[in-house]
Amino acid sequence: MKFISWNIDSLNAALTSDSPRAELSRNVLRTIAGEDPDVIAIQETKLPATGPNKKHKAALEEFFPGYQVEWVSSVAPARKSYAGTMILYKEDLTGTMSQPKLGAPDTMDAEGRILTIDFGGFYFVNVYTPNAGGELKRLPDRQVWDKLYADYLSSLDQEKPVIACGDFNCAHEEIDLAHPENNHFSAGFTDEEREGFTNLLNHGFVDSFRYLHGNVPSVYSWWAQRIKTSKINNSGWRIDYFLVSDRIKDQIKRSEMLDSGPRQDHTPLVLEMDI
């Protein structure tokens, strides 16, 4: 099976805007469609609480005909049209969707950050992990989230294997960003967040990219939009992952980033497994 994960940074903008950036986003969607994946996970949809409207659904159908669509959006008391996740999967697959709540602090559970599909033989989990934020204001809450999320995945793994993907907002090791020396107190590379990711892996999961490729350097999944030369100079971070239960790691056949062209921000990930 083939899986793709992408933080789209506003599904509405990608599908309905006429801006140059929106056209770049649509080119990425065409790249994803060309891979013919079985399952697509999208993060940061930024849709309203009511989810995709008719125009969104029609556009998704054009890009991905024959897919079932599941989604969860941010709802009160969380901010409107914030965060949000979506999973598309081929209609010949049978899946049962759930929108788990972790008991996380603040409004994190209301922000539409986790979507899970039970595909019978395994669980597929799409996550958009909260960012620690400017001045690390949300770091204490983020630490709680990381522990709760690790426990959640572990509970699923006790039942059947798990494939978990998404934007984890954490560069785990120094090799996972271009300039670690300047970022030890930056959101996404604090000691606390890195320890949280290590704890997650220690719950019985492997980073599929590192499992296949080892410590290959300078491979990233995100480049800052506000720095115009970040992607040209490959000054990026690897903060998006496909994690799999340790007992199915030998079924991983492909795990890599897809080319998103000149578009900065996140690039899609692809995972292929004999599962």
Disulfide bonds with the S-S distance in Angstrom:
none
